[in-house]
Structures are given as C-alpha cells and as structure tokens.
C-alpha cells in the first residue's frame, strides 16, 4: 500500500460495557475486577479503561 | 480407579478420553456435565480438548467460571488428580491451577500434526510408564498452543522439574522452552497440549499416548 510511515502496530481488544453503579468508585472497582478476572489475562495482557457517565442507556430504570 | 470426564458446551474430545479409560482400560468412567458440582466419587478428573464456549474471548476464559471448576479446584486441593488435555490445559491455566498461559501458535495458524515429544521426568504417575528421555510421538491439534510464562515462572517450572513433556525439534508452535506439558509443584495437576487419547488405540496407528493412562492407573491406583 506504500505507507512507509508505519513504524509499529499493536492489536488489542476493545470492549464496551454498560454498567449500573452507585457512584464512580464503585463502577471503577467493578470494572477493574471484571477486567482482571475475565476480560484480560494478566499473564499476557495489559488493560486500561475509561468511565463515562451514561445518561441514556436505553434501560428502564 | 474412577475417571470423570468434564463436558463443557463445545468439548469435543470427551468421548475419545472415555473410550480409552472405559473401553480400552476397563475403568469406571462417567461424563461430568459442567453444571454439576459433586465429583467426590472420582479419583481422576479429565478436562478434555475441544472448543469450550467456542473459545470466545480467550480459550478457556469462560469455561473456568463453570460451576464444575470450583469442584475441580477443590479436588486438586485435596491432592487428587486432574488432567487437562489441549483445551483442558488452557482451562487449567485460566483457572489458576497451572501457571502461565497458551497463546497463538508462533506462525499464527492451526497446527494438526504428529510431533516428537520428549519425556522429561518419570517419577510421577503421569509419566511413570515411560523411560526418562524417551521420545514419543503424539498428535497435536491447536491454534493456541504456544506455552508462555514470565521468566520468573519459567525458572520456577524448571527448578522444580515441572516440565514433564517437551517438544523435540521442530518446536512447531514456538512454545517457550519447548514446553508441551507441565504439572503443578505437588505433581497432581497436569496439563498438556498433545492428545494422548488420540494415540492409545492401535487401530489409530500409535499407542504412544497409552502410557500416560496406564501410568495413572498403576501410580494412582496404588495410592487410591
């Protein structure tokens, strides 16, 4: 393709979760645990996540 | 000696294992559905090969949360025997009964072949029917079979002689230290990528895998 500017490539997984939690700390704690135990294998993978408050999840509350 | 073979949705070598233990070796064997939890009657639990839960997310990542796995961990904790073959090995690493993990083969494609495997140690039931240093030929069939662990873990494995099977050249999948099968430090949990159950009936062309089951029968039978 001629893109000689490409120097490195990394491939990873991108996961979006909609989560209900009392506050941001609780959400952070849960997501961290879910990543550590299931979504990533810490033996070979690193993970990081961002939290965004969701106004409309489409879920009845 | 009583065998149990765990069946997950997507397991596909379960009946091959039962064929060896029940039909060829005449040992009581039952299939254990992954939702059941009582395995107190079993001496040896086998986690067979296949594609549990379609290998979604990572091989073994979902299966390790099945209800049966808590019982398997407890079974191992009691010092009883657990064998993981192929996908079973991957599940044992995911659940933490064995260290390290299995990643994509070095050349990124599925490998189906018969490969030479060296028996490293023979003082455990798993391998006692072989001779130390013996080269046997076993079938492999996997896309994610390259053993990987950190240098610290590798050193521990080697220091404690936990590598029971090692690929002879060529190390097709690129496993670190050519690792084909490892046990835990206690020696009662063993995981391997090659398929001994596919090399046990003479009709299939090789019986090099039968030694593993026979060794278990003699070794564990003597303890149980």
Boltz contact constraints between the chains, C-beta under 6 A:
constraints:
  - contact:
      token1: [A, 41]
      token2: [B, 58]
      max_distance: 6.0
  - contact:
      token1: [A, 41]
      token2: [B, 101]
      max_distance: 6.0
  - contact:
      token1: [A, 43]
      token2: [B, 101]
      max_distance: 6.0
  - contact:
      token1: [A, 44]
      token2: [B, 101]
      max_distance: 6.0
  - contact:
      token1: [A, 44]
      token2: [B, 103]
      max_distance: 6.0
